[in-house]
Amino acid sequence: MLYKFKSQATGDLIMLEPNGRQILKIIGRHDKQSLAQGIIRPPEMPAVIVALHAAVDAEEAQLTKARQEALDRGETLEPPERISLRQRATPFIDMLKRCIAEDQDLVWGV
C-alpha cells in the first residue's frame, strides 16, 4: 500500500505504507480512520512540523548515544541499513511549509 499526500500548493508526495504510517503516528494520527484518510489544515501545520522535528531529533540523539556507547566499549557501530527519519520527514516538512505559505490543506486517502 502507498500513502499519497496531496495539496494544491505542491505536487503529490508518495510514501510506502510503513513510512507514511510512521509519519502519521508521529503527528498524532493514531486511529484507524486517521491513518486511512485525513486532512491537515494550515493552522495545525506549525505544530505538526514541531512534532516531526522533535521525532527526528530524538532518533538522532538515540543513534548518537548508541555510537558513543559502542565507542566506550571499543567497538564500532555499523551504519543503519535503513533510511533515517530525517530523510523521510524532510519532504513532508517541506510540503507543509509550502502549504502554510499558500494557505492550502494537505490531505491523504481521498
Backbone hydrogen bonds in HBPLUS format (Angstrom, degrees):
<---DONOR---> <-ACCEPTOR-->    atom                        ^
c    i                          cat <-CA-CA->   ^        H-A-AA   ^      H-
h    n   atom  resd res      DA  || num        DHA   H-A  angle D-A-AA Bond
n    s   type  num  typ     dist DA aas  dist angle  dist       angle   num
A0017-GLU N   A0001-MET O   2.98 MM  16  5.28 138.4  2.16 156.6 144.2     1
A0003-TYR N   A0015-MET O   2.75 MM  12  5.14 169.4  1.76 160.4 163.4     2
A0015-MET N   A0003-TYR O   2.87 MM  12  5.14 158.5  1.91 147.3 154.4     3
A0005-PHE N   A0013-LEU O   2.78 MM   8  5.03 170.0  1.79 157.9 155.4     4
A0013-LEU N   A0005-PHE O   2.89 MM   8  5.03 161.4  1.92 146.5 152.6     5
A0006-LYS N   A0107-VAL O   2.78 MM 101  5.28 165.4  1.80 154.9 159.7     6
A0107-VAL N   A0006-LYS O   2.86 MM 101  5.28 163.6  1.89 152.1 157.7     7
A0019-ASN N   A0016-LEU O   3.08 MM   3  5.53 119.7  2.46 111.8 126.1     8
A0020-GLY N   A0016-LEU O   2.95 MM   4  6.12 168.1  1.97 165.1 169.0     9
A0021-ARG N   A0017-GLU O   2.89 MM   4  5.89 163.0  1.92 153.9 158.9    10
A0022-GLN N   A0018-PRO O   3.05 MM   4  6.14 151.4  2.13 135.7 143.2    11
A0023-ILE N   A0019-ASN O   3.09 MM   4  6.36 163.1  2.12 149.6 153.0    12
A0024-LEU N   A0020-GLY O   2.95 MM   4  6.19 166.1  1.97 152.0 155.9    13
A0025-LYS N   A0021-ARG O   2.88 MM   4  6.06 155.8  1.94 150.6 157.0    14
A0026-ILE N   A0022-GLN O   3.02 MM   4  6.23 155.5  2.08 148.6 155.2    15
A0027-ILE N   A0023-ILE O   3.15 MM   4  6.48 147.9  2.26 147.5 155.7    16
A0029-ARG N   A0024-LEU O   2.81 MM   5  5.12 159.9  1.85 155.8 149.5    17
A0028-GLY N   A0025-LYS O   3.07 MM   3  5.07 161.4  2.10 105.9 109.3    18
A0035-LEU N   A0031-ASP O   3.02 MM   4  6.30 145.7  2.14 153.5 164.1    19
A0036-ALA N   A0032-LYS O   3.08 MM   4  6.25 141.9  2.23 141.7 151.7    20
A0036-ALA N   A0033-GLN O   3.15 MM   3  5.13 124.1  2.48  93.5 107.7    21
A0037-GLN N   A0033-GLN O   3.01 MM   4  6.26 165.0  2.03 158.9 161.4    22
A0038-GLY N   A0108-TRP O   2.99 MM  70  5.52 152.2  2.07 142.7 145.0    23
A0108-TRP N   A0038-GLY O   3.10 MM  70  5.52 146.6  2.22 144.9 145.0    24
A0040-ILE N   A0106-LEU O   2.77 MM  66  5.17 154.0  1.84 153.7 161.2    25
A0106-LEU N   A0040-ILE O   2.97 MM  66  5.17 156.5  2.03 146.1 153.6    26
A0044-GLU N   A0041-ARG O   2.88 MM   3  5.54 143.9  2.01 125.7 135.7    27
A0045-MET N   A0042-PRO O   3.15 MM   3  5.15 139.3  2.32 101.8 113.1    28
A0048-VAL N   A0044-GLU O   3.23 MM   4  6.49 151.2  2.32 146.8 155.2    29
A0049-ILE N   A0045-MET O   2.90 MM   4  6.15 158.3  1.95 158.5 163.5    30
A0050-VAL N   A0046-PRO O   3.02 MM   4  6.29 158.7  2.07 147.5 153.0    31
A0051-ALA N   A0047-ALA O   2.99 MM   4  6.22 159.0  2.03 146.2 151.5    32
A0052-LEU N   A0048-VAL O   2.99 MM   4  6.26 156.6  2.05 149.1 155.2    33
A0053-HIS N   A0049-ILE O   2.93 MM   4  6.18 163.5  1.96 154.2 158.6    34
A0054-ALA N   A0050-VAL O   2.92 MM   4  6.12 157.1  1.98 150.6 157.1    35
A0055-ALA N   A0051-ALA O   3.03 MM   4  6.26 154.9  2.10 145.2 151.4    36
A0056-VAL N   A0052-LEU O   2.95 MM   4  6.19 157.9  2.00 150.9 157.1    37
A0057-ASP N   A0053-HIS O   2.89 MM   4  6.08 165.5  1.91 151.5 155.5    38
A0058-ALA N   A0054-ALA O   2.93 MM   4  6.11 154.1  1.99 144.5 151.7    39
A0059-GLU N   A0055-ALA O   2.97 MM   4  6.19 159.4  2.01 147.8 152.8    40
A0060-GLU N   A0056-VAL O   2.95 MM   4  6.20 163.4  1.98 154.4 159.1    41
A0061-ALA N   A0057-ASP O   2.87 MM   4  6.02 151.9  1.95 146.6 154.6    42
A0062-GLN N   A0058-ALA O   2.98 MM   4  6.14 154.3  2.05 145.6 152.3    43
A0063-LEU N   A0059-GLU O   3.02 MM   4  6.30 155.6  2.09 147.0 153.4    44
A0064-THR N   A0060-GLU O   2.92 MM   4  6.10 157.6  1.97 145.9 152.2    45
A0065-LYS N   A0061-ALA O   2.90 MM   4  6.07 158.8  1.94 147.2 152.9    46
A0066-ALA N   A0062-GLN O   2.96 MM   4  6.18 158.9  2.00 146.3 152.1    47
A0067-ARG N   A0063-LEU O   2.92 MM   4  6.16 154.8  1.98 147.4 154.3    48
A0068-GLN N   A0064-THR O   2.94 MM   4  6.18 160.8  1.97 149.5 154.7    49
A0069-GLU N   A0065-LYS O   2.90 MM   4  6.11 161.8  1.93 153.0 157.9    50
A0070-ALA N   A0066-ALA O   2.99 MM   4  6.15 152.1  2.07 142.8 150.3    51
A0071-LEU N   A0067-ARG O   2.89 MM   4  6.19 158.2  1.94 150.6 156.7    52
A0072-ASP N   A0068-GLN O   2.87 MM   4  6.12 155.3  1.93 150.4 157.3    53
A0073-ARG N   A0069-GLU O   3.17 MM   4  6.38 135.2  2.38 135.9 146.6    54
A0073-ARG N   A0070-ALA O   3.12 MM   3  5.14 130.5  2.37  95.5 108.7    55
A0075-GLU N   A0070-ALA O   2.75 MM   5  4.94 160.0  1.79 153.9 146.8    56
A0074-GLY N   A0071-LEU O   2.90 MM   3  4.85 153.8  1.96 102.2 110.5    57
A0088-ARG N   A0084-SER O   3.15 MM   4  6.51 147.3  2.26 143.5 152.9    58
A0088-ARG N   A0085-LEU O   3.09 MM   3  4.97 118.5  2.49  92.7 108.3    59
A0089-ALA N   A0085-LEU O   2.71 MM   4  5.80 159.4  1.75 159.7 165.1    60
A0090-THR N   A0086-ARG O   2.99 MM   4  5.84 151.4  2.08 147.3 152.5    61
A0092-PHE N   A0089-ALA O   3.02 MM   3  5.17 116.2  2.44 103.0 119.3    62
A0093-ILE N   A0089-ALA O   2.81 MM   4  6.05 160.4  1.85 163.6 170.3    63
A0094-ASP N   A0090-THR O   2.90 MM   4  6.09 162.4  1.93 154.8 159.6    64
A0095-MET N   A0091-PRO O   2.96 MM   4  6.12 149.9  2.06 138.1 146.3    65
A0096-LEU N   A0092-PHE O   2.94 MM   4  6.25 156.2  2.00 148.1 154.3    66
A0097-LYS N   A0093-ILE O   2.94 MM   4  6.23 158.4  1.98 152.3 157.8    67
A0098-ARG N   A0094-ASP O   3.05 MM   4  6.31 155.1  2.11 146.9 153.1    68
A0099-CYS N   A0095-MET O   2.91 MM   4  6.18 151.4  2.00 147.5 156.2    69
A0100-ILE N   A0096-LEU O   2.89 MM   4  6.19 153.8  1.96 151.0 157.8    70
A0101-ALA N   A0097-LYS O   3.00 MM   4  6.24 163.2  2.03 145.9 150.3    71
A0102-GLU N   A0098-ARG O   3.05 MM   4  6.23 145.6  2.17 143.1 151.5    72
A0103-ASP N   A0099-CYS O   2.75 MM   4  5.57 103.3  2.35 137.4 155.0    73
A0104-GLN N   A0099-CYS O   2.89 MM   5  4.82 160.9  1.93 135.2 141.6    74
A0103-ASP N   A0100-ILE O   3.16 MM   3  4.88 158.3  2.21  99.2 105.9    75
